[in-house]
Amino acid sequence: MSTPSRRRVRTATQVWRRRHTHDRHPGLTQPYSHDMSDGIAWYTSGPEPSDAPVTVIFVHGYGLAAESFYDQVDFLRTSYPRVRAVLLDLRGHGSSDRVPAEDCTVDDAADDVAAILTAQAPTGPLIIVGHSLGGMVVENLIRRLPVEDYERIAGVLLISTSMRPFAETGVAALLQTHAAEALYDAAQRLPNKVNRARQRIARIIAPIFAAGVTGYPRMERLEFHVDMLLDTPLDSFVGFFDDLVDHSELAAADRLTGLPGIVLVGSMDIVTPRSQSELICSHWPEAELRVVDGSGHMVILEEPEAVSQALAELIEPVLAQR
């Protein structure tokens, strides 16, 4: 894993901290612990590993950051204070170091999650949560975890994700069009211009989208979402974009089988539509499919209560045994 210059890393981190001060919502708020390990930023909330009856590992989506799960962390603090939460910014996202596009793959991201898991949740039962890209990373993680860690998994929550290449269905199929290929080439050749254009377009579209789709009360959440997207380096978009086009995790089915779990998807999700979640459940018979009516791809921000309810249902059986 390559390391960017200190100046570039520090600048990106300062921008992120200026937007998200960690003392108000939306966003992850104190108290929590945080640090960097091999270029990956991580956060923990709740008791120390030795005092936690169960640890929840959160893995965020494409162009987002650990803070996208702030509602769920608040829910754990309030309803399950004995439960430990571990979050990380995937490589090239949030406050984690930038990496070249070629190092932005599902395999590499899963390796990062495994390293943080080993360090921050070395013992005890695990519940693993993945959203969008993070869901594929979780599937990859489960498929390749050492037996001693795999046997600690007590539940899995997959949200708005897929087992097969993202480009096979939904709006992500546009990734294979000639127009998308042209944009991809431009992003590689003229990154600064593409970045500036992306920021201008996002700032214009955000309020229109809020008024027309999510409604004014959700404006601050939408702006929070946009901020995370704007803070993600272009190399990360390009690298994971390239990998997700044809990355498959159907091979994870063998290890998912036997694990309790829930698969959540919004009824209006056009990125990873319901058919993607149905496919996951067809390969994972123990999982329960739940469709969140009226929600799109960002269920964790649009309908956080549905996510927290699913999380509670995975946590309760573990606590009952400890």
C-alpha positions as CSV (number, residue, x, y, z in Angstrom):
1,M,0.0,0.0,0.0
2,S,1.6,3.3,-1.1
3,T,1.7,6.3,1.1
4,P,1.0,9.8,-0.2
5,S,2.9,12.9,0.8
6,R,2.3,14.1,4.4
7,R,1.1,17.5,3.0
8,R,-1.6,15.9,0.9
9,V,-2.9,13.7,3.7
10,R,-2.9,16.5,6.2
11,T,-4.8,18.8,3.8
12,A,-7.5,16.3,3.1
13,T,-7.9,15.6,6.8
14,Q,-8.2,19.3,7.6
15,V,-11.0,19.7,5.0
16,W,-12.9,16.8,6.5
17,R,-12.5,18.0,10.1
18,R,-13.6,21.5,9.1
19,R,-16.9,20.1,7.7
20,H,-17.5,17.6,10.5
21,T,-16.5,18.8,13.9
22,H,-17.6,15.7,15.7
23,D,-19.7,17.7,18.2
24,R,-23.0,17.9,16.3
25,H,-25.2,16.0,13.9
26,P,-25.3,14.9,11.2
27,G,-22.0,13.0,11.8
28,L,-20.2,10.9,14.4
29,T,-20.0,12.7,17.7
30,Q,-18.0,12.2,20.9
31,P,-17.3,10.2,22.9
32,Y,-15.3,7.8,20.9
33,S,-11.7,6.7,20.3
34,H,-9.9,7.1,17.0
35,D,-6.5,6.7,15.4
36,M,-4.7,5.6,12.3
37,S,-3.3,2.2,11.6
38,D,-1.2,1.7,8.4
39,G,-3.0,4.6,6.8
40,I,-6.5,3.5,7.8
41,A,-8.5,5.8,10.1
42,W,-10.6,3.9,12.6
43,Y,-13.1,4.8,15.3
44,T,-14.5,2.9,18.3
45,S,-17.4,3.6,20.7
46,G,-18.5,1.8,23.8
47,P,-16.6,-0.4,26.2
48,E,-13.1,-1.9,25.8
49,P,-12.9,-5.2,24.0
50,S,-12.6,-7.3,27.1
51,D,-15.7,-5.7,28.6
52,A,-17.9,-5.9,25.5
53,P,-20.3,-9.0,25.1
54,V,-20.4,-8.3,21.4
55,T,-18.7,-6.0,18.9
56,V,-20.4,-4.5,15.8
57,I,-18.1,-3.8,12.8
58,F,-19.4,-1.2,10.4
59,V,-18.2,-1.0,6.8
60,H,-19.4,2.0,4.7
61,G,-20.2,2.5,1.1
62,Y,-18.6,3.9,-2.1
63,G,-17.6,7.5,-1.7
64,L,-18.8,7.7,1.9
65,A,-17.0,7.4,5.3
66,A,-17.4,5.8,8.7
67,E,-19.5,8.7,9.8
68,S,-22.3,7.6,7.5
69,F,-23.3,5.2,10.3
70,Y,-23.6,7.9,12.9
71,D,-27.3,7.1,13.5
72,Q,-26.5,3.5,14.3
73,V,-23.6,4.4,16.6
74,D,-26.0,6.7,18.5
75,F,-28.6,3.9,18.7
76,L,-26.0,1.5,20.2
77,R,-24.9,4.1,22.8
78,T,-28.5,4.7,23.9
79,S,-30.0,1.3,23.7
80,Y,-27.0,-1.1,24.0
81,P,-24.3,0.7,26.0
82,R,-22.5,-2.6,26.6
83,V,-22.0,-3.1,22.9
84,R,-18.8,-2.0,21.3
85,A,-18.8,-0.4,17.8
86,V,-15.8,-0.4,15.5
87,L,-15.8,1.7,12.3
88,L,-13.2,2.6,9.7
89,D,-12.8,4.8,6.7
90,L,-12.0,2.5,3.8
91,R,-8.8,3.2,2.0
92,G,-9.0,6.4,0.0
93,H,-12.1,7.5,1.9
94,G,-12.7,9.9,4.8
95,S,-9.6,10.5,6.9
96,S,-7.8,7.4,5.6
97,D,-4.7,7.9,3.4
98,R,-5.1,8.3,-0.3
99,V,-4.0,5.4,-2.4
100,P,-3.5,4.9,-6.2
101,A,-6.5,3.8,-8.1
102,E,-5.0,0.4,-8.8
103,D,-4.9,-0.2,-5.0
104,C,-8.7,0.5,-4.6
105,T,-10.2,-2.9,-4.7
106,V,-12.7,-4.9,-2.7
107,D,-9.9,-7.4,-1.8
108,D,-7.6,-4.7,-0.5
109,A,-10.4,-3.0,1.4
110,A,-11.4,-6.4,3.1
111,D,-7.7,-6.8,4.1
112,D,-7.9,-3.4,5.8
113,V,-11.1,-4.3,7.7
114,A,-9.5,-7.6,8.8
115,A,-6.5,-5.8,10.2
116,I,-8.7,-3.3,12.2
117,L,-10.9,-6.2,13.3
118,T,-8.0,-8.1,14.7
119,A,-6.6,-5.0,16.5
120,Q,-9.9,-3.5,17.8
121,A,-12.1,-6.6,18.3
122,P,-9.6,-9.4,19.1
123,T,-12.1,-11.5,21.1
124,G,-15.8,-12.2,21.5
125,P,-18.8,-12.4,19.2
126,L,-19.0,-10.2,16.1
127,I,-21.8,-8.6,14.2
128,I,-20.7,-7.3,10.8
129,V,-22.6,-4.6,8.9
130,G,-21.9,-3.5,5.4
131,H,-23.6,-0.9,3.2
132,S,-23.3,-0.8,-0.7
133,L,-19.6,-1.3,-1.5
134,G,-19.1,-2.1,2.2
135,G,-21.5,-5.0,1.8
136,M,-19.3,-6.5,-0.9
137,V,-16.3,-5.9,1.3
138,V,-18.1,-7.7,4.1
139,E,-18.8,-10.7,1.9
140,N,-15.2,-10.8,0.8
141,L,-14.1,-10.5,4.4
142,I,-16.3,-13.4,5.6
143,R,-15.1,-15.5,2.7
144,R,-11.4,-15.1,3.6
145,L,-11.3,-14.7,7.4
146,P,-9.2,-17.1,9.3
147,V,-11.3,-19.9,10.9
148,E,-10.8,-18.5,14.4
149,D,-12.3,-15.2,13.5
150,Y,-15.0,-16.6,11.2
151,E,-16.3,-18.7,14.0
152,R,-16.9,-15.5,16.1
153,I,-19.4,-14.1,13.7
154,A,-22.8,-14.0,15.4
155,G,-24.7,-12.1,12.7
156,V,-24.4,-10.2,9.5
157,L,-26.4,-7.2,8.2
158,L,-26.1,-6.4,4.5
159,I,-27.6,-3.1,3.3
160,S,-28.2,-2.0,-0.3
161,T,-25.6,-4.2,-1.8
162,S,-24.9,-7.0,-4.2
163,M,-23.1,-10.4,-4.7
164,R,-22.6,-10.0,-8.4
165,P,-21.0,-7.2,-10.4
166,F,-22.7,-3.9,-9.8
167,A,-22.8,-3.2,-13.5
168,E,-25.2,-6.1,-14.3
169,T,-28.4,-4.4,-13.1
170,G,-29.7,-1.0,-12.0
171,V,-28.3,2.4,-12.8
172,A,-24.8,1.0,-12.3
173,A,-25.2,-0.8,-15.6
174,L,-24.5,2.7,-17.1
175,L,-20.9,2.2,-16.0
176,Q,-20.5,0.1,-19.2
177,T,-21.8,2.7,-21.6
178,H,-19.6,4.6,-24.0
179,A,-20.5,7.9,-22.2
180,A,-19.3,6.5,-18.9
181,E,-16.1,5.2,-20.5
182,A,-15.4,8.6,-21.8
183,L,-15.9,10.2,-18.4
184,Y,-13.7,7.5,-16.9
185,D,-10.9,8.4,-19.4
186,A,-11.3,12.1,-18.7
187,A,-11.1,11.5,-15.0
188,Q,-7.7,9.7,-15.5
189,R,-6.3,12.3,-17.9
190,L,-7.7,15.5,-16.4
191,P,-8.3,14.8,-12.7
192,N,-8.2,18.4,-11.5
193,K,-10.8,19.6,-14.0
194,V,-13.1,16.6,-13.4
195,N,-12.9,17.2,-9.6
196,R,-13.9,20.9,-10.0
197,A,-16.8,20.0,-12.2
198,R,-17.9,17.3,-9.8
199,Q,-18.0,19.8,-7.0
200,R,-19.9,22.4,-8.9
201,I,-22.5,19.9,-10.2
202,A,-23.0,18.4,-6.7
203,R,-23.6,21.7,-5.1
204,I,-26.3,22.6,-7.7
205,I,-28.0,19.2,-7.7
206,A,-28.1,18.7,-3.9
207,P,-30.8,21.2,-3.0
208,I,-32.9,20.3,-6.1
209,F,-32.7,16.6,-5.2
210,A,-33.6,17.4,-1.6
211,A,-36.7,19.5,-2.5
212,G,-37.9,17.1,-5.2
213,V,-37.2,13.7,-3.7
214,T,-36.3,13.7,0.0
215,G,-38.0,16.9,1.1
216,Y,-36.6,19.9,2.9
217,P,-36.4,18.3,6.4
218,R,-33.8,15.9,5.0
219,M,-31.6,18.7,3.5
220,E,-28.9,18.5,6.2
221,R,-28.6,14.8,5.7
222,L,-28.3,15.1,2.0
223,E,-25.7,17.9,2.3
224,F,-23.8,15.6,4.7
225,H,-23.9,12.8,2.1
226,V,-22.7,15.2,-0.6
227,D,-19.8,16.4,1.7
228,M,-18.6,12.8,2.0
229,L,-18.7,12.4,-1.8
230,L,-16.8,15.6,-2.3
231,D,-14.2,14.7,0.2
232,T,-13.4,11.4,-1.6
233,P,-10.3,11.6,-3.8
234,L,-10.8,11.0,-7.5
235,D,-8.4,8.0,-7.5
236,S,-10.8,6.3,-5.0
237,F,-13.8,6.8,-7.3
238,V,-11.9,5.6,-10.3
239,G,-10.3,2.6,-8.7
240,F,-13.4,1.2,-6.9
241,F,-15.5,2.1,-10.0
242,D,-13.2,-0.1,-12.1
243,D,-13.3,-3.0,-9.6
244,L,-17.0,-3.0,-9.0
245,V,-17.9,-3.2,-12.6
246,D,-17.0,-6.9,-12.7
247,H,-16.3,-8.0,-9.1
248,S,-18.3,-10.9,-7.9
249,E,-18.7,-12.3,-4.4
250,L,-20.9,-15.3,-5.2
251,A,-18.1,-17.5,-3.8
252,A,-19.0,-16.0,-0.3
253,A,-22.2,-18.1,-0.3
254,D,-20.6,-21.1,1.3
255,R,-19.4,-19.2,4.4
256,L,-22.6,-17.1,4.6
257,T,-24.7,-20.3,4.8
258,G,-25.3,-21.0,8.5
259,L,-24.9,-17.5,9.7
260,P,-27.9,-15.5,11.0
261,G,-28.5,-12.4,9.0
262,I,-30.7,-9.7,7.5
263,V,-30.6,-8.2,4.0
264,L,-32.0,-4.7,3.8
265,V,-32.9,-2.8,0.6
266,G,-34.9,0.3,-0.3
267,S,-37.9,-0.2,-2.5
268,M,-36.7,2.8,-4.6
269,D,-33.1,1.7,-4.8
270,I,-31.9,2.1,-8.4
271,V,-28.2,1.5,-7.6
272,T,-28.6,-2.0,-6.1
273,P,-32.2,-2.8,-6.8
274,R,-34.3,-5.4,-4.9
275,S,-33.3,-8.1,-7.4
276,Q,-29.7,-7.9,-6.1
277,S,-30.8,-8.5,-2.5
278,E,-33.1,-11.3,-3.6
279,L,-30.1,-13.0,-5.3
280,I,-28.1,-12.7,-2.0
281,C,-30.9,-14.4,-0.1
282,S,-31.2,-17.1,-2.7
283,H,-27.6,-18.0,-1.9
284,W,-27.9,-17.4,1.8
285,P,-31.0,-19.3,3.1
286,E,-30.7,-18.1,6.7
287,A,-31.0,-14.5,5.8
288,E,-34.2,-12.5,6.0
289,L,-35.0,-10.1,3.2
290,R,-36.5,-6.7,4.3
291,V,-37.6,-4.1,1.8
292,V,-37.8,-0.6,3.3
293,D,-40.7,1.1,1.6
294,G,-40.0,4.4,0.0
295,S,-36.3,4.4,0.6
296,G,-33.5,4.6,-2.0
297,H,-29.9,3.5,-1.9
298,M,-29.0,5.5,1.2
299,V,-31.2,3.6,3.7
300,I,-28.8,4.3,6.5
301,L,-29.5,8.0,6.2
302,E,-33.0,7.9,4.8
303,E,-34.6,5.4,7.2
304,P,-32.1,4.9,10.0
305,E,-34.7,3.4,12.3
306,A,-35.2,0.4,10.0
307,V,-31.4,-0.2,10.1
308,S,-31.3,0.1,13.9
309,Q,-34.2,-2.3,14.3
310,A,-32.5,-4.9,12.2
311,L,-29.3,-4.4,14.2
312,A,-31.2,-4.9,17.5
313,E,-32.6,-8.2,16.3
314,L,-29.1,-9.5,15.6
315,I,-27.7,-8.2,18.9
316,E,-30.5,-9.5,21.2
317,P,-29.8,-13.2,20.8
318,V,-26.1,-12.7,21.4
319,L,-26.7,-10.8,24.6
320,A,-29.2,-13.4,25.8
321,Q,-26.4,-16.0,25.8
322,R,-23.9,-13.8,27.7
